[in-house]
Amino acid sequence: VYIIKVTWSSGSTEVIYRRYSKFFDLQMQMLDKFPMEGGQKDPKQRIIPFLPGKILFRRSHIRDVAVKRLIPIDEYCKALIQLPPYISQCEEVLQFFETRPDDLAPPKE
């Protein structure tokens, strides 16, 4: 689970908690919704940032994998919000970063 500090354009800030799988789900939604910007027709046209796919690993490697994903996730979030507003402010992106009920009772680990 990754801890993300979200700062909205209004200046308000919130802390949310997201699993890598949720980032990956968002990525798939973005590529489906914006095929041109996702480079499906022409890879040179891609503006949606790249997010490494899911990896299968043993339980003992969870922390190592999670730490290695920190920088790519940070870069992905920063690149995503720099995209044109029709992408960066689309419903899927806004919903992803909104506070959810489980964010109010974060994981203990």
RARAQUI-V385818 format. One record per residue. N is the residue number from 1. PHI is phi in whole degrees, 0 to 359 (999 if undefined). OMEGA is omega in degrees with one decimal (NA if undefined). Layout:
N;PHI;OMEGA / N;PHI;OMEGA
This chain:
1;999;179.9 / 2;255;178.4 / 3;260;-177.2 / 4;236;174.1 / 5;266;-178.4 / 6;257;175.0 / 7;245;-178.5 / 8;277;-179.1 / 9;298;177.4 / 10;286;-178.3 / 11;98;179.3 / 12;288;179.0 / 13;234;178.5 / 14;218;174.8 / 15;249;178.3 / 16;236;-178.8 / 17;234;-178.7 / 18;225;173.2 / 19;279;178.7 / 20;302;-179.1 / 21;300;178.3 / 22;288;174.0 / 23;297;-179.2 / 24;295;176.6 / 25;299;177.4 / 26;300;179.7 / 27;303;-179.7 / 28;296;177.3 / 29;298;-178.6 / 30;295;-179.3 / 31;293;176.8 / 32;289;-175.9 / 33;285;-176.7 / 34;235;-176.1 / 35;299;-179.8 / 36;294;-179.0 / 37;290;177.4 / 38;273;176.1 / 39;77;-178.0 / 40;291;178.3 / 41;272;-179.3 / 42;219;-177.7 / 43;305;179.6 / 44;290;-179.3 / 45;275;-174.7 / 46;295;173.8 / 47;240;176.6 / 48;289;-176.5 / 49;298;179.5 / 50;274;175.1 / 51;230;179.9 / 52;305;-178.1 / 53;289;178.3 / 54;291;178.3 / 55;235;173.2 / 56;267;-179.5 / 57;210;178.3 / 58;283;-178.1 / 59;308;-176.4 / 60;293;-177.9 / 61;258;-176.1 / 62;304;-177.3 / 63;296;179.6 / 64;300;-179.7 / 65;295;-179.5 / 66;300;179.8 / 67;294;179.8 / 68;295;-178.7 / 69;274;-176.7 / 70;304;-177.0 / 71;294;177.2 / 72;302;179.1 / 73;292;178.2 / 74;300;179.7 / 75;296;179.1 / 76;298;-179.3 / 77;299;-179.6 / 78;296;179.7 / 79;292;-178.4 / 80;298;-177.9 / 81;282;176.0 / 82;272;-179.4 / 83;291;177.6 / 84;306;-176.2 / 85;306;-179.3 / 86;296;174.9 / 87;259;-174.1 / 88;295;-179.2 / 89;246;178.3 / 90;288;-175.4 / 91;304;-177.8 / 92;296;-180.0 / 93;291;-179.5 / 94;299;179.6 / 95;295;-179.9 / 96;300;-175.2 / 97;270;177.6 / 98;289;176.6 / 99;290;178.1 / 100;248;-179.9 / 101;307;-178.5 / 102;288;174.8 / 103;287;-179.7 / 104;282;175.0 / 105;233;-174.1 / 106;296;177.2 / 107;300;-178.7 / 108;282;-176.3 / 109;283;NA
